[in-house]
Amino acid sequence: MVTIIHANIITPDRVIEDGMLTFDNGRITDVQERTVADRGVQGGEVWDAQGHFLSPGFIDIHVHGGGGADFMDNDVDAFLQVAQTHARYGTTAMLPTTLTSGKKELWDTFAVYEQALKKNTQGAEFLGLHLEGPYFAMNQRGAQDPKYIRNPDPDEYRPIIKQYGHLIARWSAAPELPGADAFGKAVTDAGILLALAHTDALYDDILRGLDSGYRLATHLYSGMSGMTRKNAYRYAGTIESCLVLDEIDVEIIADAVHLPDPFLKLILKAKGVDRITLITDAMRAAGMPEGESILGGRETGLPVIVEDGVAKLPDRSSFAGSVATADRLLRTMLATGVVNLHDAVKMLTLNPAKLLRLAHERGHIAKGMRADLVLFDENITIKKTILAGHTIYSA
């Protein structure tokens, strides 16, 4: 049993100042409104938070790599390195995310992931794979390798779902492609979160996609169409459709580069705090010095340059990936001046937990919840990361 005293405890609707929290056997057993010195602690360890903030563990539902490793390396050690790297920045759970790839590489990823699940004891927990692609619009591929982009193929995705559906937490695809409706229904029928991504979809495509189960916009503004004209008439693109449709949640790369301040404020105004999830979308260079790196697997990835806090294609014509960590996301949102700390934290904890249907045990601090916790100071510098009651990082 551990009792944390003198903590500013972040809940979904407020910050409990000078609070006290106890956890035992991986679960929160008590949350007190304030630390009372004469109450005493009934056994176990006592940690003095010294006025730092105590938050639920951060949940990153879109992350490719970090610490010099990428999930597309298809190597168990790479999976573990990414998990341990992001734990240093407050992430307690994540969805390892793929890039578009060949069929053999994709199947290899499932086998490696199963092995990594058993060995991941010191890093952020894996909650299931996020398959980003390969069913994308070529015009919106971004830094995805075009040679692997293809339309939904039932001969490909049905065997994947049958054999490995239990390992897949979400799948991102373009809803306007031929076969996307049948693909979407197959994915949602398997209980997998379906997201739209790298897409040229217009408003009517999105409406049809809702019927197939598309409920989340992958990295809003990145890899998706905006307003377009046809024969002088204006049509709402993916961006406008996702902003206006209440049925669509959005995830955003809040690194202050992919989405400058005015965009963040617009998204907050249009969607509201409860429909926004913060993601890193981090590639292998997250947590590493700037310079040359690789987007994707070591053998098959694309060379990139990391500078100015973001990865770019070598000719600097396009961004090629984020190098954000979860703490940076919070600092960026707070810098907008229009969101408070507990709301910013909600977008990185409770909101993703709801999307994954895990809010009954993760994403907020309350008695009975998992003891996935992060302790940080007023600058969002991480002091301690706790997963199911076990410390996986301590500064």
FENRATA-V220924 format. One record per run of one state. SS is the DSSP state (helix for helix, strand for strand, loop for the rest). FROM is the first residue (numbers start at 1). TO is the last residue. If there is no record, write none. Layout:
ss=SS from=FROM to=TO
ss=SS from=FROM to=TO
//
This chain:
ss=loop from=1 to=1
ss=strand from=2 to=10
ss=loop from=11 to=14
ss=strand from=15 to=24
ss=loop from=25 to=26
ss=strand from=27 to=32
ss=loop from=33 to=36
ss=helix from=37 to=39
ss=loop from=40 to=44
ss=strand from=45 to=48
ss=loop from=49 to=52
ss=strand from=53 to=56
ss=loop from=57 to=57
ss=strand from=58 to=63
ss=loop from=64 to=64
ss=strand from=65 to=66
ss=loop from=67 to=68
ss=strand from=69 to=70
ss=helix from=71 to=73
ss=loop from=74 to=75
ss=helix from=76 to=87
ss=loop from=88 to=90
ss=strand from=91 to=97
ss=loop from=98 to=102
ss=helix from=103 to=119
ss=loop from=120 to=124
ss=strand from=125 to=126
ss=loop from=127 to=128
ss=strand from=129 to=132
ss=loop from=133 to=137
ss=helix from=138 to=140
ss=loop from=141 to=145
ss=helix from=146 to=148
ss=loop from=149 to=153
ss=helix from=154 to=167
ss=strand from=168 to=173
ss=loop from=174 to=179
ss=helix from=180 to=189
ss=loop from=190 to=192
ss=strand from=193 to=196
ss=loop from=197 to=198
ss=strand from=199 to=199
ss=loop from=200 to=202
ss=helix from=203 to=212
ss=loop from=213 to=215
ss=strand from=216 to=217
ss=loop from=218 to=223
ss=strand from=224 to=224
ss=loop from=225 to=227
ss=strand from=228 to=230
ss=loop from=231 to=232
ss=strand from=233 to=235
ss=loop from=236 to=237
ss=helix from=238 to=244
ss=loop from=245 to=248
ss=strand from=249 to=253
ss=loop from=254 to=260
ss=helix from=261 to=271
ss=loop from=272 to=272
ss=helix from=273 to=275
ss=strand from=276 to=279
ss=loop from=280 to=281
ss=strand from=282 to=282
ss=loop from=283 to=290
ss=strand from=291 to=295
ss=loop from=296 to=301
ss=strand from=302 to=307
ss=loop from=308 to=309
ss=strand from=310 to=313
ss=loop from=314 to=318
ss=strand from=319 to=322
ss=loop from=323 to=325
ss=helix from=326 to=335
ss=loop from=336 to=340
ss=helix from=341 to=346
ss=loop from=347 to=349
ss=helix from=350 to=355
ss=loop from=356 to=369
ss=strand from=370 to=370
ss=loop from=371 to=372
ss=strand from=373 to=376
ss=loop from=377 to=381
ss=strand from=382 to=387
ss=loop from=388 to=389
ss=strand from=390 to=394
ss=loop from=395 to=395
//
